């Protein structure tokens, strides 16, 4: 059996949430010697370029999570034309939402309806539109930004498992992004509806947004639709959220996207990089 498939299979019986919450507690530890040791080990292991960080001294971060979600120096990520990448990472898949289906990996598709929390009306908005998925590895910058300017109209928390979202798992766990815990953020843009789906994963301790703070983990096990009394307006390139440990962002657009020439699945991208135009 291929190692990648074995890695995916052994995740099924694991207590995903318990493991993730345990790691989350460690990542919030404020004991100086322990959090500094964790940060230094992480920098060595993943060759993190601290010259890009607004605060380059790793010992000044209060917790590992503060380091992990660190800000970058001004202008480290120029904002390009058209629709831009919301994060640093790999563009794992992109293309048309065909018959309401998004491509996860070769041989695996999943429905927009399932991704958006079994919301038929929301899924119908994206029929004939496009999607793009960006995977954030542990070594990447972990703040998520707006690919287009938009006004937030609704936020939906969808409970689920916490499988890893790396390449090995996406190839062998069907419907992965529609099975994991996730936060669906619906926006109105000048090009119509846009959904940004922040997907949780194994040992991702929390997902935050700039308008509501930390959202996950939540104790309830049902879908929660949160409508806003006051819509939130965010410009293209503005921060909208962050992951405490790495995960994936799935973008859905109601209008077709003419993706940039030369883009290939698996391409390394940076936040603000132009991915295409609507």
LINSUL-V859019 format. One record per residue. N is the residue number from 0. D_FIRST is the distance of its C-alpha to the first C-alpha in whole Angstrom. Layout:
N D_FIRST
N D_FIRST
This chain:
0 0
1 4
2 6
3 8
4 7
5 7
6 10
7 11
8 11
9 12
10 15
11 16
12 18
13 20
14 23
15 23
16 27
17 28
18 26
19 27
20 31
21 31
22 29
23 32
24 35
25 34
26 34
27 38
28 39
29 42
30 43
31 43
32 42
33 38
34 38
35 39
36 37
37 34
38 35
39 36
40 32
41 31
42 33
43 32
44 28
45 28
46 31
47 33
48 37
49 39
50 42
51 41
52 42
53 45
54 45
55 44
56 44
57 41
58 43
59 45
60 43
61 43
62 40
63 36
64 36
65 39
66 38
67 35
68 37
69 39
70 42
71 42
72 45
73 47
74 46
75 43
76 41
77 44
78 44
79 43
80 45
81 43
82 40
83 39
84 35
85 36
86 34
87 32
88 29
89 26
90 27
91 24
92 25
93 29
94 31
95 33
96 32
97 32
98 33
99 33
100 29
101 27
102 24
103 22
104 19
105 18
106 18
107 19
108 23
109 25
110 28
111 31
112 33
113 30
114 30
115 33
116 33
117 34
118 37
119 38
120 41
121 39
122 37
123 39
124 41
125 38
126 38
127 38
128 37
129 35
130 32
131 30
132 28
133 28
134 25
135 27
136 25
137 27
138 29
139 30
140 34
141 33
142 36
143 36
144 39
145 40
146 39
147 43
148 46
149 46
150 47
151 45
152 46
153 43
154 41
155 38
156 36
157 33
158 31
159 27
160 24
161 23
162 20
163 19
164 20
165 18
166 17
167 13
168 14
169 17
170 14
171 12
172 15
173 18
174 21
175 20
176 24
177 26
178 24
179 25
180 28
181 30
182 34
183 35
184 38
185 40
186 43
187 46
188 46
189 48
190 46
191 45
192 43
193 40
194 37
195 35
196 32
197 31
198 28
199 27
200 24
201 23
202 25
203 28
204 31
205 33
206 34
207 38
208 40
209 43
210 45
211 44
212 43
213 39
214 38
215 35
216 34
217 36
218 37
219 37
220 34
221 36
222 36
223 39
224 41
225 44
226 46
227 48
228 52
229 53
230 50
231 49
232 49
233 47
234 47
235 45
236 43
237 44
238 42
239 41
240 38
241 36
242 32
243 32
244 29
245 27
246 26
247 27
248 30
249 30
250 33
251 35
252 38
253 40
254 41
255 39
256 38
257 39
258 36
259 37
260 37
261 34
262 32
263 28
264 25
265 24
266 27
267 29
268 32
269 34
270 37
271 39
272 38
273 39
274 36
275 39
276 42
277 43
